[in-house]
């Protein structure tokens, strides 16, 4: 009899335009992992902007997540946490889930702004994420702008300077992250260079071609969820990152070919 598929608990926003939980499920299905979705918000948005965030009460989704985790989960992925109260509840959920399970992989996609540029998180919420959540031994998967904001450096400093990216990743490790996967898609280099930095390990740079002419809503969601699925299945962080990048690149290429 085949073993049941690993289960990943996904705590994120619902976005009917193709990002959020729908993108998470798509990515986890691709890696052969079951997704248990808990919505933090029901957003109304598209490429033009965010019309409403539709944040749910933090206590409501927290109770749903606790209930969902009554059955074993093999990894957790956090996406949109629409406010400081939600970040605090996410931190409490991490502590709850980690009791007796220190090795449980937990991936944070630090969603700060929508792809349209509209901010989801005010400064207070970003500081809560930096001070309360990042340090709970998580794998974080920021793009360059998100990493710059969490590290309190100008985003332009990371566009072309790989050494500055490494410094920021080390700073985030210093805040207590288990590992940093710093995505280079918002940079100017060719090929794109993603950085994987784990504690007590040498930095690993993963190169992939920059795809022109393709856009994909929820690329960050898909990347982080596919990575979480890989970790849930027992892959190393570097292998899970490489596979996630390949998956997202294929999705973007498919869009570019339309």
N, C-alpha and C positions, 0 to 999 in steps of 0.2 A: 504494500500500500504506500502511495506517495505521501510524503510529509506535507502538512498544510503549509501554504505560503506564509512567509513572514508578514506581520502586520505593522503598519506605520500609522501612528496617530498624527493627524494633520490638524493643527489649530491655525486657522487663517480666515481671511475674508472671502465672501462669495462675490464674484464679479461676472455678471451675465454676458459680458463682452469677450470672455475667453481667457481671462487671467484668474488668479485666486484658486479656489478649491477645484474648479473644473480642470485647470491646468495641472494642479497637483495630482489629481486622479489619473490624468492622461500619462504623466511621467511615471507614476508608480506602476501603472498597468504595463508600461513598456519594459520595466525591469522585473516584472513577474511578482509584484508585491501587492498585498491588499491594503487599501487606504480606508482609514476610519476618519471621516471628516467632521470637524466641529467648527461652526461658523462664528467668527467674532464680530462680523459686520455683514450687511447686505448692501453692497455699494451700487450706485447708479453712475456709471462712468463709461467713457470710450476714449478714443485717441484725442478727442477735442478737449476733454477735461472731466473733472469729477463734479457731478451735479449734487450728489449727496453721499455721505459715508455710510449712513444707516447703522451706526455702531449699536450692537446689542449690549445689554447690561453685562458687565464683566462677571458678576456672580452667576448669571444664567449659563454662559458658555463654560465657565469653570466647573459647575456641577455636571454638565454634560460630559466634559472631558474626564472627570473623575469616574463617572459611570462607564464611559467607553473603555477606560483602562482597567476595568475589573477583569476583562479578558487580557491575556498577556499581549504586550506590544514589544516590538523588537527595535524600534527607533521612534523618535518624535521629531516632527518638523513644525516650527513656528513660522507663520507668515505675518500678515497684517495684524498688528496689535494697536487698535485705534485710540490710544491715549495712555496717560500715566497709570491709571487704575488697571488697565488691561495688562500693561507691562508688569505691574506688581502681582497680579493674579497668575501670570505666566511664570514668574519666579516661584511662587508658591506651588504651582503645579510641578515644576522641575524638582523641587525639594521632595514633594510627595512621591513622585515616580521613581526617584533615585534611592529611596529607602531600601537598603539591601541590594541595590543594583547600580553600583558606582560606574560600571562600564556601559550603561545604557547610552547609545548614541543619541544626542539631541542636537538638531541642526536649527540654527536661527538665520532666516533670511531677513535682515533688518530693513523692512519696508518703511522708508521715510517719506518718499514722494511717489506719486503715480507717474506712469510713463509720459503723461501729458505735461508733467512738471508741477502739478498741484500737490501741495504738501498734505500728507496724512497726519504727520506728527509735529506738534509744536515743540519748542525748545525744551519745555519741562518734560515731555514724554521721551525725547531723545536722551536727556540726561538721566532719566529713570532707567532707560535701556542700558546706557553706559554703566551706571552705578549699581543697578540691582540685578540685571539679567545676564549681561555679557560675561560677568565673572563667575558664573555658575558652571564652569567646566563645559562650555558649549563649543560646538563647531559653528563658526559664523561665516556667512558667504556674502559679504558686501560687494557691491560694485565700487568703483573708485570714488564716486561722490558720497556714497554712504560711509565708506571707510574714512574719508576725509572729515566728515561731520562727527563721527564717533571719536576720531582722534584729535579733533579741534585744530585741524590744519586747513589751509586754503585748498579747494579742489584742484586748482590749476597746478599745484605743486606735484600732483601725481600723474598728470597727463603724459609726460615724457620721461620721467625720472624713475627708473626701476629701483634705485637705491632708496629713494624716498618712500616707495611702496613697501619695501622691505622694512624700513624703519617704522612705518605705520603698523604693519602686521606684528612686529615685535612689541610695539606699544599695546596693541590689543591683547596679545598674549600676556603682557604684564598686568593687564586688568583682570586676568583670570580665565580667559578663554582657553579651551582645550586645544583648539587649532583655528587657523584663519585660512580661508580659501578666498583670495582677493582676485576678483575677476577683472580682466583687463579690457573688456569690450568698450568701455568709455574712453580708453586712451587713444593715442595717435599712432602707436607702433604698428608695424606690419612685418611678420604676423602678430596676431594678438598673443599676449603672454599672460597666462593665469599663474598666480603664485599659491603654492601650498606650503604652509609653515606650521609645523607641529612643535610642541614643547620638546626641547632637548634633541632636535633633529635639524639637519641642514635644510635650507630652503630648496624647494623643487619648483622649477619653472616649466609649465606645460604650454607649448606653442600650438596655435591652430590658425588657419587662414581666416582673414576677415572677409565676410560674405557681403558683397555689395548688392543693393537693390532688394533686400528682403527685410521685412519687419514682422515681428511676432509679439503679440501681446502675451504677457505672462512668461517671458523667457527666464526671468529670475526665479519665478515660482517653479517652473519646470526643472531648472538646473538644481535648485536646492532639494526638491522632492526626489528627483532621480538619484542624487547623491545620498540622501537619507535611505532610499531603498537599497542602494548598493551596500551601505554600512549595515543595514538590517540583515542583508543576505550574507554578511561575513567578509565583504571586500575590504581591502586596506583603503585608507583615505585617499591616497594618490590614485589608486585604480578606480575608486568610485568617482573621483573628480574627473579623471580622464573620460570615463564612460558618460558622465553627465554632460560634459562639454561636447562630446561626439553626438549625443542625442539631440541637444539643443541646436547644434550646428546643422544637423540633418533637417530639423523642423524649419529652421530659417531658410535653408537652401530650397526646401520644398515650396515655401512661400515665394522666394525670389524667382522660381521657375514658372510661376503661374502667368 
